[in-house]
Amino acid sequence: MSSTVSTSSQNEGWSGGNKPMKASYGKLMMWFFIVSDALTFSGFLAAYGFSRFKFINSWPIADEVFTHVPFVHGQELPMIYVAFMTFVLIMSSVTMVLAVDAGHHMKKAKVTFYMFLTIIGGLIFVGSQAWEWATFIKGDFGAVKTYGGNIIQFVDADSDHRVALKDFAQHIPSERVQHESKKGIWFMSESALSSYTLEEVIQGFEASPNLVVRTQIIEDNHKTVLSREESLRVLRENGSYVVEGANLRDNEYGTPLFADFFFFITGFHGFHVFSGVVLNIIVFFNVILGTYEKRGSYEMVEKVGLYWHFVDLVWVFVFTFFYLV
Amino acid sequence: MADEHKLEIFRGLIKFKSNTQKIWGVLILLTIVTTVEVVLGIIKPEFMMESFLSMKILNWVFIILTIVKAYYITWDFMHMRDETTALRRVVVWTAIFLICYLLWILIQEAGYIFNTYDQGYIKRDF
């Protein structure tokens, strides 16, 4: 009869309604997803770390790259805006956990209100990130890329401040226009031309005696600045083309890998935030419609909340590795 | 789950009266840590620029503070503090072990490649 007993106990175990580790099925599955997603993100960040240690003495200095704040022009304010973004995301995490707490007490109005605030926070964050991207893509000073793939930037010899191409490049009349497939040979085209040609930059540089070139190489926490003669030689002999802003191929602040990883990792994170906002909106409307009230449990708010906090958690690491370290 | 929140942080040093109060308390903690990070990042104190275990002390401070923040987000916002020990270990240990291994192997290799560029016969400066 022992076999009968074990069968019945097996049926008890497998017939559903159990909560292993005292977590419901949905919550446990959300944890599974979060662990795997955390490993994906750490894979990306570890790859970023790999590239960074590979170019440890020439990596762009984040404080010089992200210096902008919306509506504030002409000032270098590193980290202020990204600190604001971080605070917005942490704040929306707080409203989310307050929504979960209100859900535990079955207070529909409070859940609605806090979910609404969470969605607003998420939207502000995604919008800020879009602005951050746009600023990075546009760039601010411009630089020259050498044949070796290095970036050289222009600084004032006295003040050590960077000088924008538009402040010294000379204008040489030229007929050169962007080659689009509709204008020339139909199967050929090229990407947008830079505002200045290399020739214009070199002539402007020769005409401004106080300008020198700064290379990517970091010594004692500062990028190396060349002497005037050396600058002229490097610019004339090694200069390949003008780079403005950042994209997947060139980056006026230094190695293109920095831009590649920035776009890829913050983009992937931004996509997570966007998905989180969509999920939050769905849950928000379900709260209003009273779906969870009828169901007798606001656990769905808790599950989507886990995801939302995870997105915040990832941002904490992205913030550290892209902006601080 | 609903009524059984653990309400103390810092191993019982601070005890909150309700879950809502604990959430605001953790927010204040996270804000303080982030502010410290941003202020350190802007002023960059000279004594923290020394290298320690092939990284600046400042960077070590940033990474440790980040892990502190990650701990409180997971433990209090994601309610890990209230889950069973088994669930906590399944999630945290799996991730920590795999991430540590990944970081170690990749950064080790990166250092090797850097040395090859630096001391080898590859010319990049042109």
Interface residues (C-beta under 8 A of the other chain):
Chain A: M21 K22 A23 L28 W31 I34 V35 A38 L39 S42 G43 A46 A47 G49 F50 S51 R52 F53 K54 F55 I56 N57 D63 P78 M79 I80 A83 T86 F87 I90 M91 S93 V94 M96 V97 L98 V100 D101 H104 H105 T146 Y147 G148 G149 N150 T215 I217 N221 N238 E302 G305 L306 H309 F310 D312 L313 V316 F317 F319 T320 Y323 L324 V325
Chain B: M1 A2 D3 N19 T20 I23 W24 L27 L30 T31 T34 T35 E37 V38 G41 I42 M49 N59 F62 I63 T66 K69 A70 I73 T74 D76 F77 M78 H79 E83 T84 A86 L87 V90 V91 T94 A95 L98 I99 L102 L103 L106 I107 E109 A110 G111 I113 F114 Y117 D118 K123 R124 D125 F126
